């Protein structure tokens, strides 16, 4: 076999190379999972403790102290947990993807492969935590005797929307983090700020109508409302307008994130 290297072929065959290097997705994701839980005392239970503790705090603060209402017949803890499921996936994916290129600097500076594999692998790794948390949500629903209906069949669509929002945001942040290392300090603040402007501890119906358009620009609004609508038998309303806004913003994030990442990709090995 002969290997021919021609100028410009890397750009032409980039998307084909993503498929050729598909095993690298599995390798990077599996390696990150092993590193994350290696030498930990309680292992994967960390993926359950974080959302559970946050749910308890939000339930006490927003339900008991602030007296914010939940839909009729829906336990407030379950109402919050249904939102923590996609939010934790999004926040973890964004944080992991933003540092993924820096964490794999030795690999990037030595060999060729489509760099898009790295942040995408970080999102896939975070999806493992999502599946673990989904099991916890299932146990809570069984505990409260709140079983879902046929709306649950629409859940994969909102999972894809959450995946797109995570990947689009992660591509922007990981490319910017290579060029400007200040972003490693900005990302935790963005995650913390986003938690309070997303409908995790409260319902979207409590937001004043005059702020509705600005509020719906947050792509996680439609995702979280969609998860609640699917898991809580439609007791939590789903705004078609907010869902449409989330879809358009997510599409814009993915398209612009891929464009900016590809634009800066050729400089990663030199700058990193």
C-alpha positions in Angstrom: 0.0 0.0 0.0 1.2 3.5 -0.8 0.3 6.6 1.3 0.2 9.8 -0.8 0.3 13.1 1.1 -0.9 16.0 -1.1 -1.3 19.6 -0.2 -4.9 20.6 0.6 -6.2 17.0 1.0 -6.6 17.4 4.8 -9.3 20.1 4.3 -11.0 18.1 1.6 -11.1 14.8 3.5 -11.7 16.3 7.0 -15.2 15.0 7.5 -14.3 11.7 6.1 -11.4 11.5 8.5 -13.9 12.0 11.4 -15.4 8.6 10.5 -11.9 7.0 9.9 -10.8 8.1 13.4 -14.1 7.0 15.0 -12.2 4.6 17.3 -10.4 7.6 18.8 -13.8 8.8 20.1 -14.2 5.6 22.1 -10.6 5.6 23.3 -10.7 9.2 24.5 -14.1 8.8 26.1 -13.1 5.5 27.9 -9.8 7.0 29.1 -11.5 10.0 30.5 -14.1 7.9 32.3 -11.3 5.7 33.9 -9.3 8.8 34.9 -12.4 10.5 36.4 -13.3 7.6 38.7 -9.9 6.1 39.3 -8.8 5.9 43.0 -12.1 7.5 44.2 -13.7 6.1 47.3 -17.3 5.9 46.1 -16.7 5.9 42.4 -19.7 6.6 40.1 -21.7 7.6 43.1 -20.2 11.1 42.6 -22.5 11.3 39.6 -25.5 10.8 41.9 -24.3 12.9 44.9 -23.9 16.1 43.0 -27.4 16.4 41.5 -29.0 15.0 44.6 -27.4 17.5 47.0 -28.2 20.4 44.6 -31.8 19.1 44.4 -32.1 19.1 48.2 -30.7 22.7 48.4 -32.9 24.0 45.6 -36.0 22.3 47.1 -35.4 23.9 50.5 -34.6 27.4 49.1 -37.1 27.7 46.3 -40.0 25.7 47.8 -39.8 26.1 51.6 -38.2 29.6 51.8 -39.2 31.4 48.6 -42.5 29.6 48.4 -42.3 29.2 44.6 -45.0 26.8 43.3 -44.6 23.6 41.5 -47.3 22.1 39.2 -50.2 20.6 41.0 -49.5 17.1 42.1 -45.8 17.2 41.3 -43.4 16.9 44.2 -41.0 19.8 44.2 -37.9 17.6 44.6 -38.9 15.6 41.5 -39.7 18.9 39.7 -36.1 20.1 40.4 -34.5 16.8 39.7 -36.1 16.6 36.2 -34.3 19.9 35.4 -31.0 18.9 37.0 -30.8 15.9 34.7 -30.2 18.0 31.5 -28.5 20.9 33.3 -25.8 18.7 34.8 -25.1 17.1 31.4 -24.8 20.6 29.8 -22.7 22.1 32.5 -20.3 19.1 32.8 -20.0 18.9 29.0 -19.2 22.6 28.7 -16.6 22.4 31.5 -14.9 19.3 30.2 -15.0 20.3 26.5 -13.5 23.8 27.3 -10.4 22.1 28.8 -10.2 19.1 26.5 -7.7 20.5 24.0 -5.4 21.8 26.8 -5.6 18.4 28.5 -4.6 16.6 25.3 -1.8 19.1 24.3 0.8 16.3 24.0 -1.4 14.3 21.6 -2.3 17.4 19.5 1.2 18.6 19.1 2.6 15.2 17.9 0.2 13.5 15.5 -2.5 14.4 13.0 -6.2 13.6 13.6 -9.3 15.8 13.3 -9.2 17.9 16.4 -13.0 18.0 16.6 -12.7 14.5 18.0 -11.4 15.8 21.3 -14.2 18.1 22.5 -16.8 15.7 21.0 -15.2 12.9 23.1 -15.5 15.1 26.2 -19.3 15.5 25.6 -19.7 11.8 25.1 -17.9 11.2 28.4 -20.3 13.5 30.2 -23.2 11.6 28.6 -22.2 8.6 30.8 -22.9 10.7 33.9 -26.2 11.7 32.3 -27.3 8.1 32.0 -26.3 7.4 35.7 -28.4 10.5 36.8 -31.3 9.3 34.6 -31.3 6.1 36.7 -31.6 8.2 39.8 -34.5 10.2 38.3 -36.2 6.8 37.6 -35.8 5.7 41.2 -37.3 9.0 42.5 -40.3 8.7 40.2 -40.9 5.2 41.5 -40.5 6.5 45.1 -43.1 9.1 44.6 -45.3 6.8 42.5 -45.1 9.3 39.6 -44.8 7.2 36.5 -44.4 8.8 33.1 -46.8 8.5 30.2 -46.4 8.3 26.4 -44.7 11.7 26.4 -41.6 9.9 27.5 -41.1 8.8 23.9 -40.3 12.4 23.0 -37.4 12.5 25.5 -34.7 11.4 23.0 -35.5 14.5 20.9 -34.7 16.8 23.9 -31.6 14.7 24.6 -30.4 15.5 21.1 -31.1 19.2 21.7 -29.1 19.1 24.9 -26.3 17.4 23.1 -26.3 20.0 20.4 -26.2 22.9 22.9 -23.4 21.2 24.8 -21.3 20.5 21.7 -21.8 24.0 20.2 -20.9 25.8 23.4 -18.0 23.4 24.1 -16.5 24.0 20.6 -16.5 27.8 21.2 -15.0 27.6 24.7 -12.3 25.0 23.9 -11.1 27.0 20.9 -11.1 30.2 22.8 -9.4 28.5 25.8 -6.4 27.6 23.6 -6.0 31.2 22.4 -6.9 32.9 25.7 -6.2 31.0 28.8 -8.3 33.4 30.8 -11.3 31.3 29.8 -10.4 28.6 32.3 -11.4 31.1 35.0 -14.5 32.4 33.0 -16.1 29.0 32.4 -16.8 28.2 36.1 -18.5 31.6 36.5 -20.6 31.0 33.3 -21.7 27.6 34.7 -22.6 29.1 38.1 -24.4 32.1 36.5 -26.2 29.8 34.0 -27.6 27.6 36.8 -29.5 30.6 38.3 -30.8 32.0 34.9 -32.0 28.6 33.8 -35.3 27.1 35.1 -33.7 24.5 37.4 -35.1 25.6 40.7 -38.1 27.4 39.4 -40.7 27.1 36.6 -40.5 29.2 33.4 -44.1 30.3 34.1 -42.8 32.5 37.0 -40.7 34.6 34.6 -42.5 37.9 33.8 -43.8 38.1 30.2 -41.8 41.2 29.4 -38.6 39.2 29.9 -39.8 36.2 28.0 -37.9 36.8 24.7 -34.6 37.5 26.4 -35.1 34.6 28.8 -35.8 32.2 25.9 -32.5 33.0 24.3 -30.9 30.6 26.8 -30.9 27.4 24.9 -31.4 25.3 28.1 -34.8 26.9 28.7 -36.5 24.8 26.0 -34.4 21.7 26.9 -35.3 21.8 30.6 -38.9 22.6 30.0 -39.0 19.7 27.5 -37.5 17.3 29.9 -40.1 18.3 32.6 -42.9 18.0 30.0 -41.7 14.4 29.1 -41.0 13.1 32.6 -43.8 14.8 34.5 -46.7 13.7 32.3 -47.2 17.2 30.8 -48.0 18.7 34.2 -45.2 21.2 33.6 -46.1 23.2 30.5 -44.0 23.4 27.4 -43.9 26.7 25.4 -43.6 26.1 21.7 -42.1 29.6 21.4 -39.3 28.9 24.0 -38.7 25.5 22.3 -38.3 27.1 18.9 -36.0 29.7 20.3 -33.8 27.0 21.9 -33.7 25.1 18.7 -32.6 28.1 16.7 -30.0 29.2 19.3 -28.6 25.6 19.5 -28.4 25.5 15.7 -26.6 28.8 15.6 -24.2 27.6 18.4 -23.3 24.4 16.6 -22.9 26.0 13.2 -20.8 29.0 14.5 -18.9 26.7 16.9 -17.8 24.4 14.1 -16.9 27.3 11.9 -14.8 29.0 14.5 -13.2 25.7 15.7 -12.2 24.8 12.1 -10.9 28.3 11.5 -8.6 28.1 14.5 -7.8 24.4 14.3 -4.7 24.8 12.1 -3.0 27.0 14.8 -3.8 24.7 17.8 -0.5 22.7 17.6 1.6 25.9 17.5 -0.3 27.9 20.2 -1.0 25.1 22.7 
